[in-house]
Amino acid sequence: MLSYPITPTDVLLVQQEVIKMEILQKFQTPDGQVFDTKAEAFNHVRRPKILAALHKLTDNNQELSTWLIDNQEHVEVAFELGTIRRVTKSERKKLEKSIEELKTLSGNPKLAFLVENADVIAEVFRWPTVKRMTDEEKAFAAKNTLMGASGNNEELASWIIANKDGVLAAYEAGVEKREVNPKATEALAAYRAKKAAEKAEGAAATAPAATPPA
């Protein structure tokens, strides 16, 4: 049996692999399925609930309900056309984390401009503006998008548009709605009122005195 000397490099590589295995996080659902991200696991758990809601909407049309859940992204995008997309708080946090990671790449000259202006990029980032549409234009654009996703099935596209609210509500099945704490709402209102009063007092203090008529 052949044997080879173990070098310090070999030991280091093994240690690195062990560390990777230890920090690798997986998410397992009650049915035993394993996913890389929490979002994937959550969506898997929600799928039966979404299907149940869609079955109710489609009069238990299995084929239609399955198509709707398998093409959820296409449907949601169709109804977002012509709507201004704003940067959400979660998206802003993800951007800030990405910017911080970008700053660690200062040794790469090809990324120098991005690294030097990282904070500015994070501050001014906006999603591209879109042309404002009338309700009729939005419906027309949505129908074209849905027909493209369904192989030009105009009947299906028209049905989805007619049942837009029900379909989008079904997609939210299983999502826990967080109730706003009344005390937190009252505290926020009081804080805003206080700031408004301080601003008004500051404006009054800096306003020029009225000059009496001669």
Buried (B, 14 or more C-beta within 10 A) or exposed (E): EEEEEEEEEEEEEEEEEEEEEEEEEEBEBEEEEEBEEEEBBBBBBBBEBBBBBBBEBBEEEEEBBBBBBEBBEBBEBBBBBBEEEEEEEEEEEEBBEEBEEBBEEEEEEEBEEBBEEBEEBBEEEEEEEEEEBEEEEBBBBBBBBBBEBBEEBEEBBBBBBEBBEBBBEBBEBBEEEEEEEEEEEEEEEEEEEEEEEEEEEEEEEEEEEEEEEE
